[in-house]
Amino acid sequence: MDQTKGTGNTPAQSQTLHVKPAEPEAPKYAEIKIDLGQSTDKMTINGVTYFHGHTYRVKPDMVPSMLEIMHNTRAHEAVVSGNGTVIGNRFRRYGA
């Protein structure tokens, strides 16, 4: 028995369904190891404390902020210990 009988469509006339392949999902979590300067042992973001030397699973959108904080603590330590300089410090008096 013809399955298209009664619909008025023959197999050649039926519409083709186009399905887009699923896009790969972004990772739900990223792992990051906390590496802070010597002057601190932790950082707190949104009330959550992250300790130096530990690895944490966090949302991927938090990673850039965490990397910036870690960089800033190491840069601060370098300036305080005399091993680094602040470029463009507008509060420093040159030649005074």
KOLVEX-710124 format. One record per residue: x, y, z of N, C-alpha, C in turn; residue number from 1; residue in one letter. Coordinates in pm, whole numbers, padded with zeros to 5 digits. Example, Ala and Ser with C-alpha at 12.3 -4.5 7.8 and 13.67 -1.06 7.14 Angstrom:
<recs>
+--------+--------+--------+--------+--------+--------+--------+--------+--------+------+------+
:     nx :     ny :     nz :    cax :    cay :    caz :     cx :     cy :     cz : resi : resn :
+--------+--------+--------+--------+--------+--------+--------+--------+--------+------+------+
:  01319 : -00569 :  00780 :  01230 : -00450 :  00780 :  01320 : -00330 :  00780 :    1 :    a :
:  01285 : -00225 :  00708 :  01367 : -00106 :  00714 :  01290 :  00003 :  00787 :    2 :    s :
+--------+--------+--------+--------+--------+--------+--------+--------+--------+------+------+
</recs>
This chain:
<recs>
+--------+--------+--------+--------+--------+--------+--------+--------+--------+------+------+
:     nx :     ny :     nz :    cax :    cay :    caz :     cx :     cy :     cz : resi : resn :
+--------+--------+--------+--------+--------+--------+--------+--------+--------+------+------+
:  00084 : -00118 :  00000 :  00000 :  00000 :  00000 :  00088 :  00124 :  00000 :    1 :    m :
:  00052 :  00219 : -00080 :  00127 :  00344 : -00089 :  00099 :  00429 :  00034 :    2 :    d :
:  00206 :  00466 :  00109 :  00190 :  00540 :  00233 :  00159 :  00688 :  00208 :    3 :    q :
:  00180 :  00734 :  00087 :  00153 :  00875 :  00057 :  00011 :  00892 :  00004 :    4 :    t :
: -00065 :  00784 : -00007 : -00202 :  00792 : -00060 : -00287 :  00876 :  00033 :    5 :    k :
: -00360 :  00962 : -00021 : -00449 :  01047 :  00055 : -00386 :  01181 :  00091 :    6 :    g :
: -00254 :  01191 :  00083 : -00192 :  01319 :  00115 : -00168 :  01402 : -00009 :    7 :    t :
: -00171 :  01337 : -00124 : -00146 :  01410 : -00247 :  00002 :  01427 : -00275 :    8 :    g :
:  00088 :  01379 : -00188 :  00232 :  01390 : -00205 :  00291 :  01256 : -00243 :    9 :    n :
:  00376 :  01260 : -00337 :  00453 :  01140 : -00368 :  00588 :  01158 : -00301 :   10 :    t :
:  00666 :  01052 : -00284 :  00797 :  01067 : -00221 :  00884 :  01171 : -00288 :   11 :    p :
:  00871 :  01189 : -00417 :  00952 :  01287 : -00489 :  00909 :  01430 : -00455 :   12 :    a :
:  00783 :  01446 : -00416 :  00731 :  01579 : -00387 :  00746 :  01617 : -00240 :   13 :    q :
:  00778 :  01523 : -00153 :  00786 :  01555 : -00011 :  00904 :  01649 :  00016 :   14 :    s :
:  00891 :  01729 :  00118 :  00993 :  01826 :  00151 :  01107 :  01759 :  00227 :   15 :    q :
:  01227 :  01810 :  00203 :  01344 :  01760 :  00274 :  01367 :  01846 :  00396 :   16 :    t :
:  01388 :  01781 :  00510 :  01413 :  01853 :  00633 :  01562 :  01877 :  00647 :   17 :    l :
:  01600 :  02003 :  00659 :  01742 :  02038 :  00675 :  01769 :  02062 :  00823 :   18 :    h :
:  01863 :  01986 :  00878 :  01898 :  01998 :  01018 :  02042 :  02048 :  01027 :   19 :    v :
:  02060 :  02159 :  01099 :  02195 :  02210 :  01119 :  02265 :  02125 :  01224 :   20 :    k :
:  02392 :  02094 :  01201 :  02464 :  02020 :  01305 :  02478 :  02105 :  01430 :   21 :    p :
:  02473 :  02040 :  01542 :  02483 :  02113 :  01669 :  02622 :  02173 :  01684 :   22 :    a :
:  02625 :  02297 :  01729 :  02753 :  02362 :  01753 :  02813 :  02307 :  01882 :   23 :    e :
:  02944 :  02293 :  01886 :  03004 :  02241 :  02010 :  02980 :  02339 :  02125 :   24 :    p :
:  02946 :  02283 :  02240 :  02919 :  02366 :  02356 :  03049 :  02416 :  02417 :   25 :    e :
:  03042 :  02536 :  02469 :  03158 :  02591 :  02540 :  03175 :  02511 :  02669 :   26 :    a :
:  03298 :  02496 :  02714 :  03317 :  02421 :  02839 :  03245 :  02491 :  02955 :   27 :    p :
:  03186 :  02411 :  03042 :  03112 :  02468 :  03153 :  03204 :  02513 :  03266 :   28 :    k :
:  03321 :  02451 :  03275 :  03416 :  02486 :  03380 :  03558 :  02487 :  03325 :   29 :    y :
:  03641 :  02571 :  03384 :  03783 :  02575 :  03349 :  03863 :  02553 :  03477 :   30 :    a :
:  03975 :  02487 :  03466 :  04061 :  02467 :  03582 :  04169 :  02574 :  03583 :   31 :    e :
:  04194 :  02629 :  03700 :  04296 :  02732 :  03713 :  04369 :  02712 :  03845 :   32 :    i :
:  04502 :  02721 :  03838 :  04584 :  02710 :  03959 :  04615 :  02851 :  04007 :   33 :    k :
:  04591 :  02875 :  04134 :  04611 :  03006 :  04193 :  04759 :  03024 :  04226 :   34 :    i :
:  04821 :  03126 :  04164 :  04963 :  03156 :  04183 :  04975 :  03305 :  04215 :   35 :    d :
:  04980 :  03335 :  04343 :  04982 :  03474 :  04388 :  05122 :  03516 :  04429 :   36 :    l :
:  05140 :  03647 :  04445 :  05266 :  03701 :  04495 :  05288 :  03659 :  04640 :   37 :    g :
:  05410 :  03677 :  04689 :  05445 :  03632 :  04824 :  05373 :  03709 :  04934 :   38 :    q :
:  05323 :  03826 :  04904 :  05261 :  03909 :  05007 :  05119 :  03865 :  05043 :   39 :    s :
:  05064 :  03769 :  04970 :  04928 :  03725 :  04999 :  04917 :  03574 :  04983 :   40 :    t :
:  04820 :  03516 :  05051 :  04802 :  03371 :  05042 :  04665 :  03334 :  04986 :   41 :    d :
:  04581 :  03435 :  04956 :  04447 :  03407 :  04905 :  04392 :  03528 :  04832 :   42 :    k :
:  04289 :  03503 :  04753 :  04213 :  03612 :  04693 :  04066 :  03576 :  04705 :   43 :    m :
:  03982 :  03677 :  04717 :  03839 :  03656 :  04734 :  03766 :  03726 :  04621 :   44 :    t :
:  03680 :  03651 :  04553 :  03599 :  03706 :  04444 :  03454 :  03667 :  04471 :   45 :    i :
:  03366 :  03763 :  04475 :  03223 :  03740 :  04500 :  03201 :  03657 :  04626 :   46 :    n :
:  03279 :  03680 :  04728 :  03262 :  03611 :  04854 :  03321 :  03471 :  04860 :   47 :    g :
:  03386 :  03427 :  04751 :  03449 :  03295 :  04748 :  03600 :  03314 :  04759 :   48 :    v :
:  03662 :  03243 :  04852 :  03805 :  03255 :  04876 :  03880 :  03147 :  04799 :   49 :    t :
:  03985 :  03188 :  04728 :  04071 :  03096 :  04652 :  04211 :  03106 :  04711 :   50 :    y :
:  04267 :  02993 :  04753 :  04396 :  02991 :  04821 :  04511 :  02964 :  04725 :   51 :    f :
:  04625 :  03028 :  04753 :  04747 :  03013 :  04674 :  04788 :  02865 :  04669 :   52 :    h :
:  04827 :  02820 :  04549 :  04877 :  02685 :  04530 :  04770 :  02581 :  04503 :   53 :    g :
:  04644 :  02617 :  04517 :  04535 :  02522 :  04492 :  04482 :  02537 :  04351 :   54 :    h :
:  04424 :  02430 :  04299 :  04361 :  02433 :  04167 :  04210 :  02429 :  04186 :   55 :    t :
:  04141 :  02515 :  04114 :  03996 :  02527 :  04127 :  03929 :  02514 :  03991 :   56 :    y :
:  03804 :  02466 :  03994 :  03720 :  02465 :  03874 :  03627 :  02584 :  03884 :   57 :    r :
:  03635 :  02673 :  03785 :  03556 :  02796 :  03786 :  03490 :  02813 :  03650 :   58 :    v :
:  03396 :  02904 :  03643 :  03332 :  02935 :  03515 :  03435 :  03003 :  03425 :   59 :    k :
:  03433 :  02972 :  03295 :  03534 :  03028 :  03204 :  03539 :  03180 :  03201 :   60 :    p :
:  03427 :  03248 :  03226 :  03429 :  03394 :  03221 :  03498 :  03456 :  03343 :   61 :    d :
:  03530 :  03376 :  03446 :  03603 :  03426 :  03562 :  03754 :  03422 :  03542 :   62 :    m :
:  03800 :  03340 :  03448 :  03944 :  03318 :  03431 :  04021 :  03447 :  03402 :   63 :    v :
:  03977 :  03532 :  03308 :  04055 :  03654 :  03283 :  04071 :  03743 :  03407 :   64 :    p :
:  03966 :  03757 :  03486 :  03975 :  03838 :  03608 :  04071 :  03777 :  03708 :   65 :    s :
:  04067 :  03645 :  03722 :  04156 :  03577 :  03816 :  04302 :  03589 :  03772 :   66 :    m :
:  04326 :  03577 :  03641 :  04462 :  03592 :  03590 :  04513 :  03734 :  03613 :   67 :    l :
:  04425 :  03832 :  03596 :  04465 :  03971 :  03619 :  04500 :  03995 :  03766 :   68 :    e :
:  04421 :  03941 :  03856 :  04449 :  03957 :  03999 :  04581 :  03891 :  04034 :   69 :    i :
:  04605 :  03770 :  03982 :  04731 :  03702 :  04010 :  04850 :  03781 :  03956 :   70 :    m :
:  04836 :  03835 :  03835 :  04943 :  03916 :  03777 :  04968 :  04040 :  03862 :   71 :    h :
:  04862 :  04105 :  03905 :  04877 :  04228 :  03984 :  04944 :  04202 :  04119 :   72 :    n :
:  04915 :  04087 :  04181 :  04982 :  04058 :  04309 :  05130 :  04033 :  04288 :   73 :    t :
:  05167 :  03967 :  04178 :  05309 :  03945 :  04150 :  05378 :  04075 :  04111 :   74 :    r :
:  05311 :  04160 :  04035 :  05368 :  04290 :  03997 :  05386 :  04378 :  04121 :   75 :    a :
:  05288 :  04377 :  04209 :  05298 :  04454 :  04332 :  05417 :  04405 :  04415 :   76 :    h :
:  05433 :  04277 :  04426 :  05545 :  04220 :  04502 :  05679 :  04263 :  04442 :   77 :    e :
:  05686 :  04265 :  04308 :  05810 :  04306 :  04242 :  05842 :  04452 :  04270 :   78 :    a :
:  05742 :  04538 :  04270 :  05763 :  04680 :  04296 :  05803 :  04702 :  04441 :   79 :    v :
:  05736 :  04637 :  04533 :  05764 :  04656 :  04676 :  05903 :  04605 :  04711 :   80 :    v :
:  05944 :  04493 :  04651 :  06075 :  04436 :  04683 :  06189 :  04505 :  04608 :   81 :    s :
:  06155 :  04594 :  04515 :  06257 :  04666 :  04440 :  06304 :  04594 :  04315 :   82 :    g :
:  06239 :  04484 :  04278 :  06277 :  04408 :  04159 :  06202 :  04451 :  04034 :   83 :    n :
:  06111 :  04542 :  04046 :  06033 :  04584 :  03931 :  06002 :  04732 :  03939 :   84 :    g :
:  05946 :  04786 :  03835 :  05909 :  04926 :  03832 :  05767 :  04939 :  03781 :   85 :    t :
:  05702 :  05045 :  03819 :  05570 :  05074 :  03768 :  05588 :  05169 :  03651 :   86 :    v :
:  05537 :  05129 :  03537 :  05549 :  05213 :  03417 :  05432 :  05310 :  03414 :   87 :    i :
:  05462 :  05436 :  03402 :  05357 :  05536 :  03393 :  05290 :  05567 :  03525 :   88 :    g :
:  05363 :  05563 :  03632 :  05306 :  05598 :  03762 :  05285 :  05749 :  03767 :   89 :    n :
:  05164 :  05791 :  03760 :  05136 :  05935 :  03751 :  05156 :  06007 :  03885 :   90 :    r :
:  05170 :  05934 :  03994 :  05189 :  05998 :  04124 :  05336 :  06017 :  04159 :   91 :    f :
:  05425 :  05959 :  04082 :  05566 :  05970 :  04112 :  05618 :  06102 :  04056 :   92 :    r :
:  05702 :  06170 :  04132 :  05761 :  06295 :  04087 :  05896 :  06264 :  04026 :   93 :    r :
:  05910 :  06291 :  03900 :  06037 :  06268 :  03831 :  06126 :  06389 :  03850 :   94 :    y :
:  06250 :  06364 :  03884 :  06346 :  06471 :  03898 :  06333 :  06548 :  04027 :   95 :    g :
:  06252 :  06499 :  04116 :  06237 :  06572 :  04243 :  06315 :  06506 :  04354 :   96 :    a :
+--------+--------+--------+--------+--------+--------+--------+--------+--------+------+------+
</recs>
